[in-house]
Amino acid sequence: MIRKFPVLAILLFATACIVPPPATVQPDERIEIGFYSVAPQVEWNRAIYFPGEFWTVDGYGLQALRFFEVPDGQALEQKRSAFGKPLPPDEKTPIFRKAMTPNEVQEFFVESLASDGWTNIKTAALTPARFGGLPGFRFSFGMVDDDGLEFDGMTIGVVRDDTLHFIVYAGTRLHYFPKHRKDVEKLFASIRT
């Protein structure tokens, strides 16, 4: 059974016209993502699409590392037409605002997950964190998909130039999240701005 991973997964069929084939990144590479770079730590499968990226080792429905860039006034995951054209958010869509505090960004993230059908969303450990050379924040979270499968995750982010730059790692609680948690911790520590 293929599990859906709404906010954290790539809709390959709907966006096939704008998604290049997946590539592989190697542990010893430095990968540029917008204004910053990261060191992968392990081999990841990398799918790049506008306006972001998904990485996975074992499959997007099992675990994923997602790189978000959310400009002021936009949703975490902008809905698109079948041809890739951005659609305006509706009145129920959570919107990022550049003046949000880390607590408000955390609430925005939870509301975004809930709007995509995730349940039992719990966050913890919101703390200041360095995003490369910039003062940012991080927190952890847990959630349940529509099949009752439990996921854990962690994030790190910063607001720069009125844009939320947000890295999210999530995976199934029982195996796939802990499998690469230490690697992702090292990836977070490797951020260079």
C-alpha positions, 0 to 999 in steps of 0.5 A: 500500500502506498501511503500518502504524505501530503505536505511532506510528499511530492505529487509526481503525477500532478506535477510531472511536467515540472519535476525533473527525474530524481537524482542522488546526492552523496554523503560528501557533497555540499548541496546548495539550496537557495541562500544556504548549503547542507552536507547530506551525511548519507546518500539521499534520493533527491527530487527537485521541483518548483519551488522546493525539494524532497529527499528520501532514503527509503521512500517518500511515504516512509521518510522524507526530508523537505526543504521549504521556502515560503514567502510572506503571504503564501501557504506552506505548500502552494496548490497548483493546477495540473499544468503547474500554475500556482493557485491562490490560497483559499480562505481556509489555507494557513498563510505565512506572515513575515512578522510571525514569531517562532511560536506562530510559525510552529502554529502555522506548521501545525495548521498546515498539516491539519489542513492536509488531513494529518491528525493528533499533531503534537509539537514539542521542544521549540528552542532557538537554534542556529541556522548556519550563521543566522539565529533561527529556531527548531522543534519536534512534532508527531502526527498520525496519517489517515490510515492511523500510521504514526510519524515523528519529525523535526524541523529547523528554520529561519525567516530571512528576507521576508521568507520562511526557510524551513527544513522538515524531516519526518518518518514513521515512528517505529523505524524510519524516523529514528533510522536517519535521525542522527544523520539529519541532526548532523545535516542541520548542524552542517548548514552554511549561510 
